[in-house]
Amino acid sequence: MASDDPAAAEPGDWPDGPPGGTDVLVAELYSELRGIARREHYRAGSPMTLQTTALIGEAYLKLRRRDAWHDRTHFLACAATAMRHVLVDAARARLRGKRTQPDDWAATAVAGPASDLQIVKLNDALKQLTDVDPELARIVDCRFFAGYDDEETAAILGISDRTVRRKWTRARAWIHAEMAAD
């Protein structure tokens, strides 16, 4: 018997979306969303980056357009991707703003252009990786952005954890080479 609590549902329990929709799901999984947002905020590294709560709110605005979540894991993976998109959009906006402002070393030091540039480069590399090998890109989303371990990623993608480890190593090497090439 399936529980009415969306956070307790097992994979595949939501053929028609989560009970109560995205709003209820966000409320039930808020602590996990905060963990993902904290990780994303830390990885972004820029002091001008959205705070954790604001990042969750912006991701929510992207997520509420859709209610077709297969399960809890699918929702959290999509939330991590939405947070990445929000951070990339914010980094691009800051980079655009710097191009139109006069050179000011203090503003540049505070905003962290290297961090913004790295976020944009990472996003561009992931887009290229998606074109080359979509499964590698999904592994990066699960491992890096959603924070899942090998076993969780393997369960989500329906492959062995050994395959995840092997492909994770390959994906990291590919992204590193792409980012270094720029």
VOBA-74951 format. One record per residue (C-alpha): residue number from 1; residue in one letter; x negated, y, z negated. Coordinates in steps of 0.1 Angstrom, whole numbers. Each point is the difference from the previous one (the first is absolute). Example, Ala and Ser with C-alpha at 12.3 -4.5 7.8 and 13.67 -1.06 7.14 Angstrom:
2
   pos   code      c1      c2      c3
     1      a    -123     -45     -78
     2      s     -14      34       7
This chain:
182
   pos   code      c1      c2      c3
     1      m       0       0       0
     2      a     -15      34      11
     3      s      -3      27     -26
     4      d      17      34       5
     5      d     -33      17     -10
     6      p     -18       9      33
     7      a     -34      -1     -18
     8      a       6     -37     -10
     9      a      10     -12      35
    10      e     -21     -25      18
    11      p     -12       3      35
    12      g      28      -4      25
    13      d      27       8     -26
    14      w      11      32      18
    15      p      13      -9      34
    16      d      22      31       1
    17      g     -24      23     -19
    18      p      -4       4     -38
    19      p      30       1     -23
    20      g       8      37      -5
    21      g     -23      12      28
    22      t     -33      19      -1
    23      d      10      23     -28
    24      v       5     -29     -24
    25      l     -31     -17      12
    26      v     -22      31      -5
    27      a      14       3     -36
    28      e      -6     -37      -8
    29      l     -36       0      15
    30      y     -10      35     -10
    31      s     -29     -12     -23
    32      e     -15     -21      29
    33      l       5      30      24
    34      r     -19      22     -25
    35      g     -29     -26       0
    36      i      -1       1      38
    37      a       2      38       1
    38      r     -28       3     -26
    39      r     -22     -23      21
    40      e       7      20      31
    41      h      -6      33     -18
    42      y     -33     -13     -13
    43      r     -11     -12      34
    44      a       9      33      16
    45      g     -25      16     -24
    46      s      10      36       8
    47      p      11      23     -28
    48      m      25      16      24
    49      t      18     -34       6
    50      l      36      -4     -12
    51      q       4     -11     -36
    52      t      13     -35      -7
    53      t      36      10      -6
    54      a       1      22      31
    55      l     -15     -27      21
    56      i      27     -25     -11
    57      g      26      27       7
    58      e     -13       6      35
    59      a      -3     -37       7
    60      y      36      -4     -12
    61      l      12      25      25
    62      k     -16     -22      27
    63      l      13     -32     -14
    64      r      36      10      -6
    65      r       6       1      38
    66      r      -1     -38      -1
    67      d      18     -25     -22
    68      a     -10     -33      17
    69      w     -26     -13     -25
    70      h      -6     -38       2
    71      d     -12      -2     -36
    72      r     -18      19     -28
    73      t     -34      -7      16
    74      h      11      13      33
    75      f      14      32     -16
    76      l     -33       6     -19
    77      a     -21      -5      31
    78      c      22      25      19
    79      a      -3      24     -29
    80      a     -38      -2       1
    81      t       0       6      37
    82      a      24      30      -4
    83      m     -24      14     -27
    84      r     -29      -3      23
    85      h      19      19      27
    86      v       9      27     -24
    87      l     -37       4     -11
    88      v     -12       0      36
    89      d      26      26      10
    90      a     -11      22     -30
    91      a     -37      -4       9
    92      r       7       9      36
    93      a      19      31     -11
    94      r     -29      11     -22
    95      l     -25      -5      28
    96      r      22      20      24
    97      g       2      27     -27
    98      k     -38       2      -3
    99      r      -4       5      37
   100      t      22      31       0
   101      q     -15      16     -32
   102      p     -33      19      -1
   103      d     -30     -20     -12
   104      d       1       0     -38
   105      w     -24     -24     -17
   106      a      19       0     -33
   107      a      33     -10      17
   108      t     -17     -27      19
   109      a     -16     -14     -32
   110      v      33      -1     -18
   111      a      20     -16      27
   112      g     -25     -27       8
   113      p      -1       0      38
   114      a     -21     -31       1
   115      s      27     -19     -19
   116      d      27      13      23
   117      l     -21      -9      30
   118      q      -6     -35     -13
   119      i      37      -5      -6
   120      v       8      10      36
   121      k     -28     -21      13
   122      l      12     -30     -19
   123      n      35       4      13
   124      d     -13       3      36
   125      a     -21     -31      -5
   126      l      31     -19     -13
   127      k      20      11      30
   128      q     -27     -14      23
   129      l      -2     -32     -20
   130      t      37      -4       3
   131      d      -4       1      38
   132      v     -29     -25      -1
   133      d      13     -24     -26
   134      p      33       7     -18
   135      e      -6     -28     -25
   136      l     -33      16     -12
   137      a      18      33      -4
   138      r      28     -16     -21
   139      i     -27     -16     -22
   140      v     -16      34      -5
   141      d      35      14      -9
   142      c       5     -27     -26
   143      r     -35      -2     -15
   144      f     -11      36       1
   145      f      32      21      -1
   146      a      25     -22     -19
   147      g     -27     -15     -23
   148      y       9     -36       5
   149      d     -25     -27      -6
   150      d      -9     -29      24
   151      e      28     -23     -12
   152      e      27      27       1
   153      t     -11      11      35
   154      a       0     -36      12
   155      a      35      -5     -13
   156      i      13      31      17
   157      l     -16      -8      33
   158      g       6     -37      -1
   159      i     -37     -10       4
   160      s     -26     -16     -23
   161      d     -19      21     -26
   162      r     -32     -12      16
   163      t      11      15      33
   164      v       9      32     -18
   165      r     -35       2     -15
   166      r     -17      -6      34
   167      k      22      25      18
   168      w      -3      26     -28
   169      t     -38      -1       4
   170      r       4       3      38
   171      a      25      29      -3
   172      r     -23      19     -24
   173      a     -30      -4      23
   174      w      21      11      30
   175      i      13      31     -18
   176      h     -34       9     -14
   177      a     -15      -2      35
   178      e      28      21      15
   179      m      -3      27     -27
   180      a     -38       0       3
   181      a       2       4      38
   182      d      18      33      -3
